């Protein structure tokens, strides 16, 4: 009787393990893409002007959280800058510590990296209704913070200008030129358990000072 009970327990345990394995296998299959084709965001740089807004939807959990909380399609924003190596994205981003660094500093990187396959699944560009000189000075404000090695603001505090998060950098860059997108922080969302507000990337697209914006193409990645 005892032996039979042991066999029954062993059989039940085996059945449970097989069921778990089957469920995990089915979940894994659902996560697999239906096609082996990898898609990438394509930027027509002929459309760009210094100081344009570069929006993207990222792949990471933080990107998905921002999109979920804002109910919008973009999770990150940067400023376009034409440097000596071509078009760059000037921005503040978490969890992307550069080799040899210990902190998440503001940075300027090539568009090919900003819209890399492992970082972006969607994007858009937008232009502020202002003169080219104004847009240039706004970018210089952001580049100054990059050169002075300001860090990413994990507190997401608009009241602290010693560190920056992505939308705060763009907001303050144009604010330095007298363009206050959100004098009352309209179009923002309250931070959970805080008196602060978050400034979401899509809030810029809805602002009257945005002259136009264009959703970027998504195409199959070219083989290197």
SERO-4910 file (N, C-alpha, C, O; in steps of 0.05 Angstrom, whole numbers):
BEGIN
 pado doro    nc1    nc2    nc3   cac1   cac2   cac3    cc1    cc2    cc3    oc1    oc2    oc3
  Unk    A     17    -24      0      0      0      0     17     25      0     12     44    -14
  Unk    A     38     24     17     56     47     18     71     51     -8     74     73    -18
  Unk    A     79     28    -20     93     29    -46     75     41    -68     84     57    -84
  Unk    A     50     32    -67     31     42    -87     27     73    -84     25     87   -104
  Unk    A     26     81    -59     22    110    -54     46    126    -64     42    147    -76
  Unk    A     70    115    -61     94    128    -71     93    130   -101    101    151   -112
  Unk    A     84    108   -114     82    109   -143     62    130   -153     67    144   -172
  Unk    A     40    132   -138     19    151   -145     30    180   -142     25    197   -159
  Unk    A     45    185   -120     56    211   -116     77    218   -137     77    240   -148
  Unk    A     93    198   -144    114    202   -165    100    208   -192    109    226   -207
  Unk    A     79    193   -198     65    197   -223     52    224   -224     52    238   -245
  Unk    A     40    233   -201     27    259   -200     48    281   -203     43    301   -218
  Unk    A     71    278   -190     92    298   -193    102    300   -221    107    322   -232
  Unk    A    105    277   -234    114    276   -262     94    290   -280    102    305   -298
  Unk    A     68    285   -275     47    298   -291     48    328   -288     44    343   -307
  Unk    A     52    337   -263     53    366   -258     77    379   -272     74    400   -285
  Unk    A    100    365   -271    124    376   -285    120    377   -315    128    396   -328
  Unk    A    107    356   -326    102    356   -355     83    378   -363     86    390   -384
  Unk    A     63    382   -346     43    404   -352     57    431   -352     52    448   -369
  Unk    A     74    436   -332     89    461   -330    107    464   -354    108    486   -366
  Unk    A    120    443   -362    138    444   -385    122    450   -411    132    466   -428
  Unk    A     98    438   -413     82    443   -437     72    472   -438     73    484   -459
  Unk    A     63    482   -415     54    510   -414     77    529   -420     73    548   -436
  Unk    A    100    525   -409    123    542   -414    131    541   -444    139    561   -456
  Unk    A    129    516   -455    136    513   -483    117    529   -501    125    541   -520
  Unk    A     91    528   -494     71    542   -510     75    572   -508     73    587   -527
  Unk    A     82    582   -484     87    610   -480    112    619   -496    112    640   -509
  Unk    A    132    602   -496    156    608   -511    150    610   -541    161    627   -555
  Unk    A    133    592   -551    126    593   -579    110    618   -586    114    630   -607
  Unk    A     93    627   -567     78    652   -573     97    676   -575     91    694   -590
  Unk    A    119    675   -559    137    697   -559    154    698   -584    165    719   -591
  Unk    A    156    676   -598    173    675   -622    159    691   -644    135    688   -648
  Unk    A    174    707   -659    162    722   -681    152    704   -703    163    682   -707
  Unk    A    130    712   -716    119    695   -737    137    695   -762    134    678   -779
  Unk    A    155    714   -763    173    716   -785    201    721   -775    205    732   -754
  Unk    A    221    712   -790    249    716   -783    259    743   -792    282    750   -786
  Unk    A    242    758   -805    250    785   -815    252    804   -792    233    806   -776
  Unk    A    274    818   -789    278    838   -768    272    866   -780    282    873   -801
  Unk    A    255    881   -766    247    908   -776    264    930   -762    273    927   -740
  Unk    A    268    951   -777    283    974   -766    270   1000   -773    255   1002   -792
  Unk    A    275   1021   -756    265   1047   -761    284   1061   -781    308   1061   -778
  Unk    A    272   1073   -802    288   1086   -823    283   1116   -822    260   1126   -822
  Unk    A    305   1131   -821    304   1161   -819    313   1173   -845    335   1168   -854
  Unk    A    296   1190   -857    304   1205   -880    317   1231   -870    303   1250   -862
  Unk    A    343   1231   -869    358   1254   -857    355   1280   -873    361   1301   -863
  Unk    A    346   1278   -898    342   1302   -914    319   1319   -902    317   1343   -909
  Unk    A    303   1307   -886    281   1322   -873    289   1337   -848    275   1354   -839
  Unk    A    312   1330   -837    320   1340   -811    331   1369   -812    344   1378   -831
  Unk    A    326   1383   -790    337   1409   -784    348   1408   -756    338   1393   -739
  Unk    A    369   1423   -751    381   1425   -724    358   1431   -704    342   1450   -708
  Unk    A    358   1416   -682    338   1421   -661    312   1407   -664    294   1410   -648
  Unk    A    309   1391   -686    284   1376   -689    282   1355   -666    302   1347   -655
  Unk    A    257   1348   -660    252   1328   -640    253   1300   -652    241   1295   -673
  Unk    A    267   1282   -639    269   1254   -648    255   1236   -627    266   1232   -605
  Unk    A    233   1225   -634    218   1208   -616    222   1179   -624    226   1172   -647
  Unk    A    221   1162   -604    223   1133   -610    207   1117   -589    201   1127   -567
  Unk    A    199   1094   -598    187   1074   -579    208   1053   -575    217   1040   -594
  Unk    A    216   1049   -550    237   1030   -544    226   1002   -539    202    996   -540
  Unk    A    246    983   -535    239    955   -532    240    946   -503    228    926   -496
  Unk    A    253    962   -485    257    953   -458    232    957   -440    212    968   -449
  Unk    A    234    946   -416    212    947   -397    205    976   -389    181    982   -385
  Unk    A    225    993   -387    220   1021   -380    205   1035   -402    187   1051   -397
  Unk    A    212   1029   -427    197   1040   -449    168   1032   -449    150   1048   -453
  Unk    A    163   1006   -444    136    997   -443    121   1009   -420     97   1014   -422
  Unk    A    135   1014   -397    122   1026   -374    113   1055   -381     91   1063   -375
  Unk    A    131   1070   -394    125   1098   -401    101   1099   -420     83   1115   -417
  Unk    A    102   1081   -440     80   1080   -460     54   1073   -446     32   1083   -452
  Unk    A     55   1054   -427     31   1046   -412     20   1069   -395     -4   1074   -395
  Unk    A     38   1082   -381     29   1104   -363     18   1128   -378     -1   1141   -369
  Unk    A     30   1133   -401     22   1157   -416     -1   1150   -436    -15   1168   -445
  Unk    A     -4   1124   -442    -25   1117   -461    -18   1126   -489    -35   1129   -506
  Unk    A      8   1130   -494     17   1140   -520     35   1120   -534     41   1099   -524
  Unk    A     44   1128   -559     60   1109   -574     90   1113   -573    105   1097   -585
  Unk    A    100   1134   -560    128   1139   -558    137   1140   -529    123   1150   -512
  Unk    A    161   1130   -525    171   1129   -497    196   1145   -492    206   1147   -470
  Unk    A    208   1157   -513    233   1172   -510    235   1194   -531    221   1194   -551
  Unk    A    252   1214   -524    254   1237   -542    283   1248   -540    296   1246   -519
  Unk    A    292   1260   -562    319   1271   -564    319   1295   -582    298   1301   -595
  Unk    A    341   1310   -583    344   1332   -602    363   1325   -624    383   1312   -619
  Unk    A    356   1332   -649    373   1327   -672    396   1347   -673    392   1371   -670
  Unk    A    420   1337   -678    444   1355   -681    461   1345   -703    468   1321   -704
  Unk    A    469   1362   -721    486   1355   -743    515   1361   -735    524   1384   -736
  Unk    A    529   1340   -727    557   1343   -718    577   1336   -740    569   1333   -764
  Unk    A    602   1334   -733    623   1329   -752    620   1300   -764    631   1295   -786
  Unk    A    607   1282   -750    604   1255   -759    576   1250   -770    568   1227   -774
  Unk    A    561   1271   -776    534   1268   -786    513   1274   -766    518   1287   -745
  Unk    A    489   1265   -771    466   1270   -753    468   1254   -727    473   1230   -728
  Unk    A    464   1268   -705    466   1256   -679    440   1261   -663    424   1278   -670
  Unk    A    436   1245   -643    414   1248   -624    425   1256   -597    442   1242   -586
  Unk    A    417   1280   -587    426   1289   -561    404   1283   -541    382   1293   -544
  Unk    A    411   1267   -521    389   1259   -503    400   1249   -476    424   1245   -471
  Unk    A    380   1244   -458    385   1233   -432    370   1206   -431    346   1205   -436
  Unk    A    384   1185   -424    371   1158   -425    381   1141   -402    405   1142   -396
  Unk    A    364   1125   -389    373   1108   -368    383   1081   -378    376   1073   -401
  Unk    A    398   1067   -362    406   1039   -367    423   1036   -392    422   1015   -405
  Unk    A    437   1057   -400    455   1055   -423    483   1067   -415    491   1086   -427
  Unk    A    495   1054   -395    522   1064   -387    542   1057   -408    545   1033   -416
  Unk    A    557   1076   -416    578   1072   -437    601   1057   -426    607   1058   -402
  Unk    A    616   1042   -443    639   1027   -433    660   1045   -419    666   1066   -429
  Unk    A    669   1036   -396    688   1052   -381    676   1072   -363    691   1085   -347
  Unk    A    650   1077   -364    636   1096   -347    623   1082   -324    618   1058   -324
  Unk    A    617   1098   -303    603   1087   -279    576   1100   -276    560   1091   -258
  Unk    A    570   1120   -291    544   1134   -288    531   1137   -316    543   1133   -337
  Unk    A    505   1143   -315    490   1147   -340    490   1177   -347    472   1192   -339
  Unk    A    509   1185   -362    512   1213   -370    495   1219   -395    489   1201   -411
  Unk    A    487   1244   -397    474   1254   -421    493   1249   -444    518   1250   -440
  Unk    A    483   1244   -468    501   1238   -490    490   1246   -517    466   1252   -521
  Unk    A    509   1247   -536    502   1252   -564    513   1228   -580    537   1222   -578
  Unk    A    495   1214   -594    503   1190   -609    491   1190   -637    471   1203   -642
  Unk    A    503   1175   -655    493   1174   -683    465   1164   -684    456   1148   -667
  Unk    A    450   1173   -704    422   1164   -707    420   1134   -711    401   1122   -702
  Unk    A    441   1122   -723    440   1093   -727    440   1078   -701    430   1056   -699
  Unk    A    452   1090   -680    452   1078   -654    426   1085   -639    414   1068   -625
  Unk    A    417   1110   -642    393   1118   -628    368   1102   -637    351   1095   -621
  Unk    A    367   1097   -663    345   1081   -675    354   1053   -681    343   1041   -700
  Unk    A    373   1042   -667    382   1015   -671    360    995   -666    341   1000   -651
  Unk    A    362    972   -679    341    951   -677    335    943   -649    311    939   -642
  Unk    A    356    941   -632    351    932   -605    341    954   -586    336    950   -563
  Unk    A    339    979   -597    329   1001   -581    303   1013   -590    289   1025   -574
  Unk    A    296   1009   -615    272   1023   -625    255   1005   -642    265    990   -659
  Unk    A    229   1007   -638    209    993   -655    191   1013   -669    173   1005   -684
  Unk    A    196   1038   -665    180   1059   -678    192   1086   -673    208   1089   -655
  Unk    A    184   1106   -689    196   1132   -685    181   1154   -701    164   1148   -717
  Unk    A    188   1179   -695    177   1202   -709    196   1225   -705    212   1226   -687
  Unk    A    194   1245   -724    209   1269   -721    189   1293   -721    168   1291   -734
  Unk    A    196   1314   -707    178   1337   -705    195   1362   -705    218   1362   -696
  Unk    A    183   1384   -715    198   1410   -717    183   1431   -700    159   1433   -701
  Unk    A    199   1446   -686    189   1468   -670    186   1493   -687    203   1498   -704
  Unk    A    164   1507   -683    159   1532   -698    176   1554   -687    167   1569   -669
  Unk    A    201   1556   -696    219   1577   -688    241   1580   -709    242   1564   -728
  Unk    A    257   1600   -706    278   1605   -726    300   1584   -723    303   1571   -703
  Unk    A    316   1581   -744    339   1562   -743    358   1570   -722    370   1553   -708
  Unk    A    363   1596   -719    382   1606   -698    372   1598   -670    388   1590   -653
  Unk    A    346   1600   -666    335   1592   -640    338   1562   -635    346   1554   -613
  Unk    A    332   1546   -656    336   1517   -653    365   1510   -648    371   1492   -632
  Unk    A    383   1523   -662    412   1518   -658    420   1524   -629    435   1508   -617
  Unk    A    411   1546   -618    418   1553   -591    406   1533   -571    419   1527   -550
  Unk    A    382   1523   -577    370   1503   -559    387   1478   -558    391   1466   -537
  Unk    A    397   1469   -582    414   1446   -583    441   1451   -568    451   1433   -554
  Unk    A    451   1475   -571    476   1481   -557    473   1480   -526    491   1472   -512
  Unk    A    449   1487   -517    443   1485   -488    445   1455   -480    458   1449   -460
  Unk    A    433   1437   -496    434   1409   -490    463   1398   -492    471   1382   -475
  Unk    A    477   1406   -513    505   1397   -516    523   1406   -494    541   1392   -486
  Unk    A    517   1430   -483    533   1439   -460    530   1421   -437    549   1416   -422
  Unk    A    505   1410   -433    501   1392   -410    514   1365   -415    523   1352   -397
  Unk    A    516   1357   -441    530   1333   -448    560   1336   -442    572   1319   -430
  Unk    A    571   1359   -451    600   1364   -447    607   1367   -418    630   1360   -410
  Unk    A    589   1377   -402    594   1380   -373    586   1355   -357    587   1355   -333
  Unk    A    579   1334   -371    574   1308   -360    552   1308   -339    556   1297   -317
  Unk    A    530   1320   -346    507   1318   -328    496   1290   -329    499   1276   -350
  Unk    A    484   1281   -308    474   1253   -306    444   1251   -310    429   1271   -309
  Unk    A    435   1227   -316    407   1221   -319    393   1224   -292    404   1217   -271
  Unk    A    369   1235   -292    353   1240   -268    334   1217   -263    313   1216   -275
  Unk    A    341   1199   -245    324   1176   -239    300   1184   -221    282   1168   -217
  Unk    A    301   1208   -210    278   1218   -194    257   1231   -212    234   1236   -203
  Unk    A    263   1235   -238    245   1247   -257    233   1273   -245    208   1276   -245
  Unk    A    250   1290   -236    241   1315   -222    246   1339   -240    269   1345   -247
  Unk    A    224   1353   -247    226   1377   -263    236   1401   -246    245   1421   -257
  Unk    A    235   1398   -220    244   1420   -203    274   1419   -198    285   1437   -185
  Unk    A    288   1398   -207    316   1395   -203    330   1397   -230    327   1379   -247
  Unk    A    346   1418   -234    359   1422   -260    389   1413   -259    404   1421   -277
  Unk    A    396   1398   -239    424   1388   -237    426   1361   -251    449   1352   -257
  Unk    A    404   1348   -256    403   1323   -271    378   1325   -290    360   1340   -285
  Unk    A    379   1309   -311    358   1311   -331    347   1283   -339    362   1264   -341
  Unk    A    321   1282   -344    310   1259   -359    303   1268   -387    305   1292   -392
  Unk    A    295   1250   -404    295   1257   -433    278   1281   -440    287   1299   -453
  Unk    A    252   1281   -432    235   1303   -439    243   1329   -425    238   1351   -435
  Unk    A    254   1326   -401    263   1350   -386    285   1364   -401    286   1389   -402
  Unk    A    304   1349   -413    326   1361   -427    315   1377   -451    324   1399   -456
  Unk    A    297   1365   -466    285   1379   -489    269   1404   -480    271   1425   -492
  Unk    A    254   1400   -459    238   1423   -449    255   1446   -440    250   1469   -447
  Unk    A    276   1440   -425    294   1462   -415    311   1474   -437    318   1497   -436
  Unk    A    318   1458   -457    334   1468   -479    319   1490   -494    330   1511   -500
  Unk    A    293   1486   -499    277   1507   -513    268   1528   -493    264   1551   -501
  Unk    A    265   1521   -468    258   1542   -448    281   1562   -446    276   1586   -440
  Unk    A    306   1553   -450    328   1572   -449    327   1593   -471    340   1614   -469
  Unk    A    311   1588   -491    307   1606   -513    280   1621   -512    271   1633   -531
  Unk    A    268   1619   -489    243   1634   -484    218   1619   -494    196   1630   -494
  Unk    A    221   1594   -502    198   1578   -511    190   1560   -489    203   1539   -483
  Unk    A    168   1566   -476    158   1550   -453    135   1533   -464    113   1543   -466
  Unk    A    141   1508   -470    121   1490   -480     98   1486   -460     75   1483   -468
  Unk    A    105   1485   -435     85   1477   -415     87   1496   -391     97   1488   -370
  Unk    A     77   1521   -394     79   1540   -372     65   1529   -347     73   1535   -325
  Unk    A     44   1514   -351     29   1502   -329     32   1472   -329     17   1457   -316
  Unk    A     52   1462   -344     57   1434   -348     32   1419   -357     25   1397   -348
  Unk    A     18   1433   -376     -6   1420   -388      2   1396   -404     23   1396   -416
  Unk    A    -16   1376   -404    -10   1352   -420      9   1333   -407     20   1315   -420
  Unk    A     14   1337   -381     31   1319   -366     14   1301   -349    -10   1304   -348
  Unk    A     27   1283   -335     13   1265   -317     27   1266   -290     51   1269   -288
  Unk    A     11   1263   -269     21   1264   -242     38   1239   -237     30   1217   -245
  Unk    A     60   1243   -223     76   1220   -215     63   1205   -192     53   1219   -173
  Unk    A     62   1179   -192     50   1165   -170     63   1171   -143     88   1172   -141
  Unk    A     47   1177   -123     57   1182    -96     76   1206    -95     96   1205    -81
  Unk    A     70   1227   -111     88   1250   -112     72   1274   -120     51   1272   -133
  Unk    A     82   1298   -112     70   1323   -121     82   1333   -148     73   1353   -159
  Unk    A    101   1318   -158    114   1325   -183     97   1315   -207     77   1301   -203
  Unk    A    105   1324   -230     92   1315   -255    113   1304   -274    136   1313   -274
  Unk    A    105   1285   -289    122   1274   -311    114   1288   -337     91   1293   -342
  Unk    A    134   1294   -352    130   1306   -378    135   1284   -399    158   1274   -402
  Unk    A    114   1275   -412    116   1252   -431    124   1262   -459    117   1284   -467
  Unk    A    138   1245   -474    147   1252   -501    124   1261   -519    127   1281   -534
  Unk    A    101   1247   -519     79   1254   -537     67   1281   -531     53   1292   -548
  Unk    A     71   1291   -507     60   1317   -500     70   1339   -519     56   1358   -524
  Unk    A     95   1336   -529    106   1356   -547     91   1356   -574     87   1377   -586
  Unk    A     83   1332   -583     71   1330   -609     44   1344   -610     35   1354   -631
  Unk    A     31   1346   -587      4   1359   -586      6   1389   -582    -15   1403   -581
  Unk    A     30   1400   -579     33   1428   -572     32   1446   -597     41   1438   -618
  Unk    A     19   1470   -595     16   1488   -618     43   1497   -629     44   1505   -653
  Unk    A     65   1496   -613     90   1505   -624    104   1485   -642    124   1490   -654
  Unk    A     92   1461   -645    102   1441   -663     91   1447   -691     67   1445   -695
  Unk    A    109   1453   -710    100   1461   -737     89   1436   -752     69   1438   -766
  Unk    A    103   1414   -750     95   1389   -763    110   1366   -751    131   1369   -738
  Unk    A    100   1342   -755    115   1318   -748    108   1296   -768     87   1296   -780
  Unk    A    127   1278   -770    125   1256   -789    132   1230   -775    153   1228   -762
  Unk    A    115   1210   -778    120   1183   -768    141   1170   -786    138   1170   -811
  Unk    A    162   1158   -774    183   1146   -790    175   1119   -801    159   1105   -789
  Unk    A    187   1112   -823    182   1086   -836    194   1063   -820    215   1066   -807
  Unk    A    181   1040   -821    192   1016   -809    195    996   -832    176    989   -846
  Unk    A    220    987   -836    226    970   -859    244    946   -850    256    948   -828
  Unk    A    245    925   -866    263    903   -859    292    913   -858    301    929   -875
  Unk    A    306    903   -838    334    911   -835    351    902   -858    348    879   -868
  Unk    A    369    919   -867    387    911   -888    410    895   -877    419    900   -854
  Unk    A    420    875   -891    442    859   -882    468    874   -884    473    888   -903
  Unk    A    484    872   -863    510    886   -862    531    869   -877    554    877   -878
***
